[in-house]
């Protein structure tokens, strides 16, 4: 059997579908394992670091 454009024209659609499904699974796994408390703590630490940097820069 020879491979030509007619025989593999379904391949890009299947590849795209598999890629989207894997990406969705990775995003769902990441959101399931992240804790909102730690995200809030990390953002508060970032805000504190930026404020400290600006204070050091100005004064």
C-alpha positions in Angstrom: 0.0 0.0 0.0 1.3 3.4 -0.9 0.7 6.5 1.2 -0.7 9.4 -0.7 -2.7 12.4 0.1 -6.0 10.6 -0.3 -5.1 7.7 2.0 -4.0 9.9 4.9 -6.2 12.9 4.7 -7.8 12.0 8.0 -4.5 12.1 9.8 -4.3 15.9 10.6 -7.8 15.8 12.1 -7.0 12.8 14.3 -3.8 14.4 15.4 -5.5 17.7 16.3 -8.2 15.8 18.2 -5.7 13.8 20.2 -3.7 16.9 20.9 -6.7 18.9 22.2 -7.8 16.0 24.3 -4.3 15.6 25.9 -4.1 19.4 26.5 -7.5 19.4 28.1 -6.5 16.5 30.3 -3.3 18.3 31.4 -5.2 21.5 32.3 -7.8 19.6 34.2 -5.2 17.7 36.2 -3.3 20.9 37.0 -6.5 22.6 38.2 -7.4 19.6 40.3 -4.1 19.6 42.1 -3.7 23.3 42.7 -4.8 24.7 46.0 -6.5 28.1 46.1 -4.9 28.9 49.5 -1.4 28.5 48.1 -2.2 30.5 45.0 -3.5 33.3 47.2 -0.4 33.1 49.5 1.9 33.3 46.4 0.0 36.3 45.0 0.2 38.1 48.3 3.9 37.4 48.5 4.4 38.8 45.0 2.5 41.9 45.9 4.6 42.3 49.0 7.8 41.8 47.0 6.8 44.4 44.5 5.8 46.9 47.2 9.2 46.4 48.9 11.0 46.8 45.6 9.2 50.1 44.9 9.9 51.3 48.5 13.6 50.5 48.1 13.7 52.2 44.7 12.0 55.4 45.8 13.6 55.8 49.2 
